[in-house]
Amino acid sequence: ALGTDVIATLKHAKLVKVRGIARKLMGKAIVVGIGSGLSAVIWITVSGFAVLSTSVLVAILVASVVIPVVAVKSLQMKARRALKKHTK
């Protein structure tokens, strides 16, 4: 019984760590998303490849933030499900 308790505790600690890492990634994903979105908008408009409307520029910026956030949220949800599965 003690051995299984130790193994369960180690698995729980690993899942909690994964969840914490996913939370930290959320902040980094937002920063990277904003940075890449701004870079894309500046590169497209300054280089003169295309004249974009304001709504398209806003859509690029929003997508550059939303896509990384959704990816990190999916990691958080997987960690949460795994944590619930192992704690039951």
C-alpha positions in Angstrom: 0.0 0.0 0.0 2.8 2.4 0.8 4.5 1.8 -2.6 1.3 2.5 -4.5 0.8 5.7 -2.4 4.3 6.9 -3.2 3.7 6.2 -7.0 0.4 8.0 -6.9 1.9 11.0 -5.1 4.7 11.1 -7.7 2.3 11.0 -10.6 0.2 13.7 -9.0 3.2 15.9 -8.4 4.2 15.5 -12.1 0.7 16.5 -13.3 0.7 19.5 -11.0 4.1 20.5 -12.5 2.8 20.1 -16.0 -0.2 22.3 -15.2 2.0 25.0 -13.8 4.2 24.9 -16.9 1.1 25.3 -19.1 0.0 28.3 -17.0 3.5 29.9 -17.5 3.3 29.2 -21.2 0.1 31.2 -21.4 1.8 34.5 -20.6 4.6 33.7 -23.0 2.2 32.7 -25.7 0.4 36.1 -25.5 3.6 38.0 -25.6 5.0 36.0 -28.6 1.6 36.2 -30.3 1.5 40.0 -30.0 5.1 40.3 -31.2 4.6 38.1 -34.2 1.4 39.8 -35.1 2.9 43.2 -35.0 5.9 42.0 -37.0 3.6 40.6 -39.6 1.5 43.7 -39.9 4.6 46.0 -40.1 6.3 43.7 -42.6 3.3 43.5 -44.9 2.4 47.2 -44.7 6.0 48.7 -44.8 7.2 46.5 -47.5 4.3 47.4 -49.7 3.2 43.9 -50.6 -0.4 44.7 -49.9 -2.5 47.5 -48.8 -4.6 46.1 -45.9 -7.7 47.6 -44.5 -7.9 48.3 -40.8 -10.2 45.3 -40.2 -7.7 42.9 -41.8 -4.9 44.4 -39.7 -6.9 43.9 -36.6 -7.8 40.4 -37.6 -4.1 39.5 -38.1 -3.3 40.9 -34.6 -6.2 39.0 -33.0 -5.4 35.7 -34.7 -1.7 36.1 -33.7 -2.8 36.2 -30.1 -5.7 33.8 -30.2 -3.9 30.9 -31.9 -1.1 30.5 -29.3 -3.6 31.1 -26.4 -5.8 28.3 -27.7 -2.8 26.0 -28.0 -1.8 26.6 -24.4 -5.4 26.3 -23.2 -5.6 22.9 -24.8 -2.4 21.9 -22.9 -4.0 23.1 -19.6 -7.2 21.2 -20.3 -5.2 18.0 -20.9 -3.3 18.5 -17.7 -6.5 19.2 -15.8 -8.2 16.0 -17.2 -5.2 13.9 -16.4 -5.0 15.3 -12.9 -8.7 14.6 -12.2 -8.3 11.1 -13.6 -5.4 10.3 -11.3 -7.0 11.8 -8.2 -10.2 9.8 -8.4 
